Structure formats: structure tokens, C-alpha cells
């Protein structure tokens, strides 16, 4: 099951990379066609409508990240989804993210891994206890493949999906993640997702700055969670407009952004890498942050397949870079490069939004190989988790689970 998940999710990543390349090439070609080219690019953004149609017609559970649905299945709060979810998630995610929506590959990968595990359990005639273990491990293998982060995949299963330590699930998650990564690296290679220049350990006097960064990230996380839920609620109130039309409008708006700045759309790995390099345009960075913030919310609320992890890592890296530039100007004697704040900002914002600090820390370290930042990362994640907890802001997947459960009950009544 781990090998199958690694193969499917690695192919998904390769297809997304090719879709990004084709989208950029198409936008470049369209610039030579003047106004007609702009119209073509905007119309091509309507591919998101096809993704929304696939979800509505064949697999409603494939909408959005899919992680809340997997969590509900593991809790036996909702039934498992039909196996047609797998191709819908693959093709729909490719259409949505490939067309430029600001969504992550990890949500589809997690749900596809869980679906493959469910299929393996059915074929081997396992009972529910074994099926649950397999599905949790398959979901972790999907996350591991999405970010080339095997340990984070296993930690995610225990910290977020089942929210307690179970020895059988831990063993299965480690086995599935290791096998998935071994399979995926044949196709993807074994480089970390982001290349970060070697960073020196942070001086002791500089550590309090990372606590402040964590507190800022905690406040940003509250704003992110509440505005995302408000955006989803606003889209749901537009029932008079078909889901496909809503997705088409969002896709067209994102395509218009791609016409002017192709790097700003899609999952956002290019933006994250630029922030980690310190090569982001600082004067425009606040505007880019706000644009990605709004675009990510609208993309998720459109109801197409796609996750939240990759877009929130973009925001975390950009917020950390801005904070780091300010600290470098205010405290030049400390000698802390802004890139260090960008790396820590990714883990801190992730922790504040998801409330899964171990997953966030391990994930970012595996993605960047920035092991020297472990101590400041711990402090920042502590503050990022403390602030929203004290302000009674619910973790995003907890809130999304409640919404998924409400929609499931509404479907059942129909």
C-alpha cells in the first residue's frame, strides 16, 4: 500500500510540475497575441469549473483538502467514500492546481493515500480495526510523498489524524511512509523540496526575536482561520450560482493574475523558494502576501480538490522574511539572516493554523534541511500555538471537520 501510494502521489507531483510548465508557456505565448491572448488565458482558467463538475457529479467528498473527511472516516463519523474518489481527486486536483488555483498538492495526496489503503483493506478482506490502521498509514504516506518528508508523514498521522499515540498505527505509518518515499524517489529524486543555504545557529540574544515571530504568526493564524471559514460560508450562501460557475469565476480571476505575474499562482513553491533565498521583491512583498492570502481562500472555497499546506507555507515564509528584514535593520549586530526567519515562519504559521507543532517542525526541517534552526523553531512554534489557544481560536481542520459533517448530514437527508 505504501508503494502504491508513493507511485500514485509521485505521478501526481510530476503531472502538476508539467501542468505548471505548460501554463507558464501558454501565458508566455498568449502575451504575443495581445487582447485575444488575455481572453484565452482567462478562459483557460475555467478548467477549474471542470474540476468542480467532476467533484459534484462523481465524488462530493473529493472537494477541498480531503483531510477533514479522512479524519471523520477514522472516527467512524461518516462512511468511507466510494473508490471513484481516487481518479476524481487525481484529475480534479490536476485541473484545479494546474489551472493556477492557489491550492496544495498534499490534500489530494493524503486523501488518495487513504483511498488506496481502503482499497487494499477491501481486497485483503480486513476488518474495521485493520482498515482504520491502513487508512491512517496511507494518508501519512500521501503527505510524506507530497513533501518528500517521510518522518513528517508518520508524525502527522499520530498528531493530527488520530490525535493520540497508537503503537500499531505508528508502526504501519512508519512502514507506509518509508516505502512510499523509497518508491517516489525513483521518480522524483531525493533532494529536499527547498534549497536553503547553510545557516549558522542563532545566537542566544536573538532567540527572543523568534518568540515574537511566533506570536505574530499566531495572530496571523487566527486571521487566516477565521477569514477562510468566512469565505467558505460566503460561497455556500451563493447556492443560486452553480458550483461550476463559482469555480469558473475564481479560475478566471486567478488566470487574470497569471497574465501579469505567472509566478504568483498555483501551489506557490516558487514563491516559497524565493522567500527562502531572500530574493523576493521586498517592496511588493506585503502586496503579494495579501494577494496570495485572498487567492488561497477563494481557491479553497471554490470546491475543487486541493489542500492548504503548500499555500500556508508560502505565507509563512513571506511573513517570516518580512519580520527578518525588520529585525536585521533593528538589530544588525546579531547577524541573523532574514532567511532564518523565513524558515521558522513557515513552521510557526503552520503550527498556529493547524495546531500540530511536531508535524510543522519535522515537516519544515525535512523540506529545508535547516537543522540548526531547531531551537528557535521550537520557541516560535510554542508562541504560535499559545496565542490562538488563549484566544480560543479553533484549529482549522477541527473547524473544517464540523463543516464537512454538516454537509454530510445534509446529503443524507436528501
C-alpha positions in Angstrom: 0.0 0.0 0.0 2.9 2.4 0.8 4.5 1.6 -2.6 1.2 2.2 -4.4 0.7 5.5 -2.6 4.2 6.6 -3.4 3.8 5.7 -7.1 0.4 7.4 -7.5 1.3 10.6 -5.5 4.7 10.9 -7.2 2.9 10.7 -10.6 0.5 13.4 -9.3 3.5 15.6 -8.4 5.1 15.1 -11.8 1.8 15.9 -13.6 1.5 19.1 -11.6 5.0 20.1 -12.5 4.3 19.6 -16.2 1.0 21.5 -15.8 2.9 24.4 -14.2 5.4 24.4 -17.1 2.6 24.3 -19.7 0.7 27.0 -18.0 3.7 29.3 -17.9 4.5 28.5 -21.6 0.9 29.2 -22.6 0.8 32.6 -20.8 4.1 33.5 -22.5 2.7 32.6 -25.9 -0.5 34.5 -25.1 1.4 37.7 -24.4 2.2 37.8 -28.1 -1.5 37.7 -29.0 -2.4 41.0 -27.3 -6.0 41.2 -26.1 -7.0 37.9 -27.7 -4.3 36.2 -25.7 -5.5 37.7 -22.5 -9.0 36.4 -23.3 -7.7 32.9 -24.0 -5.8 32.8 -20.7 -8.9 33.9 -18.7 -11.0 31.3 -20.5 -8.3 28.6 -19.8 -8.7 29.4 -16.1 -12.2 28.0 -16.5 -10.6 24.5 -16.2 -11.4 24.9 -12.5 -15.1 24.6 -13.5 -14.4 21.1 -14.9 -12.8 20.1 -11.6 -15.8 21.4 -9.7 -18.1 19.4 -12.1 -16.2 16.2 -11.5 -16.5 16.6 -7.8 -20.2 17.4 -7.8 -21.1 14.7 -10.3 -19.0 11.8 -9.2 -17.4 12.3 -5.7 -18.5 15.2 -3.5 -16.1 14.0 -0.8 -13.2 15.0 -3.1 -13.9 18.7 -2.6 -11.2 20.7 -0.8 -8.4 19.2 1.1 -9.9 15.9 1.9 -8.0 15.7 5.3 -11.2 16.6 7.3 -13.1 13.8 5.5 -10.3 11.3 6.3 -10.3 12.3 9.9 -14.1 11.8 10.1 -13.8 8.4 8.5 -11.2 7.3 11.0 -13.6 8.4 13.8 -16.4 6.5 12.1 -18.4 9.7 12.0 -19.0 9.3 8.2 -18.8 6.3 5.9 -15.8 5.7 3.6 -16.0 7.3 0.2 -16.5 5.2 -3.0 -13.3 4.3 -4.8 -14.1 6.6 -7.7 -12.9 9.3 -5.4 -9.3 8.4 -6.3 -9.5 9.3 -10.0 -11.7 12.3 -9.3 -9.2 13.6 -6.8 -6.2 13.0 -9.1 -7.8 14.5 -12.3 -9.7 17.2 -10.4 -6.6 18.2 -8.4 -4.6 18.4 -11.6 -7.1 20.6 -13.3 -7.6 22.9 -10.3 -4.0 23.3 -9.3 -2.7 23.1 -12.8 -5.0 25.9 -13.9 -3.4 28.1 -11.3 -5.7 27.9 -8.2 -3.7 28.6 -5.0 -4.0 25.1 -3.6 -1.6 22.5 -2.3 -0.8 19.0 -3.6 -0.8 17.5 -0.1 -4.6 17.4 0.5 -5.2 15.3 -2.6 -2.2 13.1 -1.8 -3.5 12.4 1.7 -6.9 11.5 0.5 -5.6 9.4 -2.4 -3.3 7.5 0.0 -6.3 6.8 2.4 -8.4 5.7 -0.6 -5.7 3.3 -1.8 -5.4 1.9 1.7 -9.1 1.4 1.9 -8.9 -0.5 -1.4 -6.1 -2.6 -0.1 -8.1 -3.4 3.0 -11.1 -4.4 0.9 -9.1 -6.6 -1.4 -7.5 -8.4 1.6 -10.8 -8.6 3.5 -9.6 -6.8 6.6 -12.0 -5.8 9.4 -12.5 -2.3 10.5 -9.7 -2.3 13.1 -7.1 -3.2 10.4 -8.8 -0.9 7.8 -8.5 2.0 10.1 -4.8 1.4 10.7 -4.2 1.0 6.9 -6.1 4.2 6.0 -4.3 6.3 8.6 -0.9 4.9 7.4 -1.9 5.5 3.7 -2.9 9.1 4.5 0.5 9.7 6.1 2.3 8.1 3.2 0.4 10.5 0.9 1.7 13.5 2.9 5.2 12.1 3.0 5.2 11.8 -0.8 3.7 15.2 -1.3 6.6 16.9 0.5 9.4 14.3 0.3 9.2 14.1 4.1 8.8 10.6 5.5 9.1 11.3 9.2 6.6 14.2 8.9 4.1 11.8 7.3 4.2 9.4 10.2 4.1 12.2 12.8 1.1 13.8 11.0 -0.8 10.5 11.4 -0.4 10.4 15.1 -0.6 14.1 15.9 -3.4 15.2 13.6 -5.3 12.3 12.1 -5.8 10.1 15.2 -4.5 12.6 17.8 -3.0 10.0 20.1 -0.2 7.5 20.1 -1.2 4.0 19.0 1.6 1.5 18.5 0.0 -0.4 15.6 -0.7 2.9 13.7 2.8 4.2 14.4 4.3 1.0 13.0 2.1 1.0 10.0 2.6 4.7 9.3 6.4 4.4 9.5 6.4 1.4 7.2 4.0 3.0 4.7 5.8 6.4 4.7 9.2 4.8 4.3 8.0 2.5 1.4 6.2 5.4 -0.3 9.2 7.6 -0.2 11.5 4.8 -1.4 9.2 4.4 -4.4 8.6 8.1 -5.1 12.3 8.9 -5.0 12.8 6.7 -8.0 10.8 9.2 -10.0 11.3 12.4 -8.0 14.9 12.2 -6.7 16.0 12.6 -3.1 16.6 16.4 -2.8 14.8 18.4 -0.2 11.8 20.3 -1.6 13.5 23.7 -0.9 17.2 24.5 -1.1 18.4 26.7 1.8 21.9 28.0 2.1 23.7 26.7 5.3 22.6 28.7 8.3 24.6 29.3 11.5 23.0 28.6 14.8 21.0 31.6 16.1 22.9 33.5 18.9 21.3 33.3 22.3 20.4 37.0 22.3 18.5 36.5 19.1 16.2 33.8 20.4 13.6 36.2 21.9 13.0 37.6 18.4 11.7 34.2 17.3 9.3 34.1 20.2 7.9 37.4 18.9 7.8 36.0 15.4 5.8 33.0 16.8 3.3 35.4 18.5 2.9 37.3 15.2 2.4 34.1 13.4 -0.3 33.1 16.0 -2.2 36.3 15.3 -1.9 35.7 11.6 -3.1 32.2 12.0 -6.3 33.4 13.7 -6.9 35.9 10.9 -6.3 33.1 8.4 -8.6 30.6 10.0 -11.5 33.0 10.6 -11.3 34.6 7.2 -11.1 31.2 5.4 -14.2 29.9 7.3 -16.0 33.2 6.4 -15.0 32.8 2.8 -16.3 29.2 2.7 -19.6 30.4 4.3 -20.0 33.2 1.8 -19.5 30.8 -1.1 -22.0 28.4 0.4 -24.6 31.2 0.6 -24.3 31.6 -3.2 -26.3 28.5 -3.9 -28.2 30.2 -6.7 -24.9 30.2 -8.6 -23.9 26.7 -9.8 -20.8 25.3 -8.2 -19.2 25.1 -11.7 -19.8 28.8 -12.3 -18.4 29.8 -9.0 -15.2 27.8 -9.7 -15.0 29.2 -13.2 -15.2 32.8 -11.8 -12.4 32.1 -9.3 -10.4 30.3 -12.0 -10.8 33.3 -14.4 -9.8 35.8 -11.7 -6.7 33.7 -10.9 -5.9 33.4 -14.6 -6.0 37.2 -14.9 -3.4 37.4 -12.1 -1.3 34.8 -14.0 -1.3 37.1 -17.1 0.5 39.8 -15.1 2.6 37.6 -12.8 2.6 33.8 -13.6 4.8 33.0 -10.5 2.0 34.2 -8.1 -0.5 31.5 -9.0 -0.5 27.7 -8.3 0.8 25.9 -5.3 3.4 28.6 -4.6 6.6 26.6 -4.3 8.4 29.2 -6.5 7.4 32.0 -4.1 8.4 30.0 -1.1 11.9 29.3 -2.6 12.3 33.0 -3.4 11.5 34.0 0.2 14.0 31.4 1.5 16.6 32.8 -0.9 15.9 36.3 0.3 15.2 37.1 -3.4 11.6 38.2 -3.0 10.8 41.8 -4.0 10.6 43.4 -0.6 8.8 46.5 -1.7 6.0 44.3 -3.2 6.1 41.5 -0.6 3.2 42.9 1.6 1.0 43.2 -1.5 2.0 39.7 -2.7 1.2 38.3 0.8 -2.2 39.8 0.8 -2.9 38.7 -2.8 -1.9 35.1 -2.0 -3.9 35.3 1.2 -7.1 36.2 -0.6 -6.4 34.0 -3.6 -5.9 30.9 -1.4 -9.1 31.4 0.4 -11.1 31.9 -2.8 -9.4 28.9 -4.4 -10.3 26.6 -1.5 -13.9 27.9 -1.2 -14.4 27.1 -4.9 -15.0 23.5 -4.0 -12.3 21.9 -6.2 -9.7 19.3 -5.0 -6.7 20.9 -3.3 -5.0 21.4 0.0 -4.0 24.1 2.4 -0.4 23.1 3.4 1.6 24.5 0.5 -0.3 27.8 0.3 0.2 28.4 4.1 3.9 27.6 3.8 4.1 30.4 1.2 2.5 32.9 3.6 4.7 31.7 6.5 7.9 32.1 4.5 6.9 35.6 3.3 5.8 36.8 6.8 9.0 35.4 8.3 11.1 37.1 5.6 9.4 40.5 6.3 9.9 40.1 10.0 13.5 39.1 9.5 14.3 42.1 7.3 12.9 44.3 10.0 15.0 42.6 12.7 18.1 42.8 10.5 17.6 46.6 10.3 16.8 47.0 14.0 19.4 44.6 15.4 22.3 44.4 12.8 24.8 43.3 15.4 23.0 39.9 15.9 23.8 38.9 12.3 20.8 36.7 11.9 20.0 36.4 8.1 16.3 37.0 7.1 16.2 33.5 5.5 16.4 32.0 9.1 13.2 33.9 10.0 11.6 32.8 6.7 12.3 29.1 7.5 11.0 29.4 11.1 8.0 31.5 9.9 6.8 28.5 7.8 6.8 26.2 10.8 5.3 28.9 13.1 2.3 29.8 10.8 1.6 26.1 10.1 1.5 25.4 13.8 -0.7 28.4 14.5 -3.2 27.4 11.8 -3.2 23.6 12.2 -2.1 23.3 15.9 0.2 20.4 15.1 3.6 21.7 16.2 5.5 18.4 15.9 4.3 17.9 12.3 5.2 21.5 11.5 8.7 21.4 12.9 9.6 18.0 11.4 8.0 18.9 8.0 9.9 22.1 7.6 13.2 20.6 8.8 12.8 17.8 6.3 11.8 20.2 3.5 14.7 22.6 4.1 17.4 20.5 5.9 17.8 23.6 8.3 18.6 21.5 11.4 20.5 24.4 13.0 17.2 26.3 13.5 15.5 23.6 15.7 15.8 25.6 18.9 14.3 28.9 17.5 11.7 26.9 15.7 10.6 25.3 19.0 10.3 28.7 20.6 8.4 30.2 17.7 6.0 27.2 17.4 5.3 27.4 21.2 4.3 31.1 20.9 2.4 30.4 17.6 0.3 27.7 19.4 -0.1 29.6 22.6 -1.6 32.8 21.2 -4.6 31.2 19.3 -5.2 28.7 22.1 -5.5 31.6 24.7 -7.8 33.4 22.2 -9.9 30.3 21.8 -9.5 30.0 18.1 -10.3 26.5 16.8 -7.6 24.6 14.7 -8.5 24.9 11.1 -9.1 21.1 10.5 -11.3 20.9 13.5 -13.5 23.7 12.1 -13.5 22.2 8.6 -14.4 18.8 10.1 -17.5 20.3 11.6 -18.5 21.8 8.2 -17.9 18.5 6.4 -20.0 16.7 9.0 -22.9 19.2 8.5 -22.7 18.8 4.7 -22.7 15.0 5.1 -25.8 15.1 7.2 -27.5 17.4 4.7 -26.7 15.0 1.9 -28.0 12.1 3.9 -31.3 13.9 4.5 -31.7 14.3 0.7 
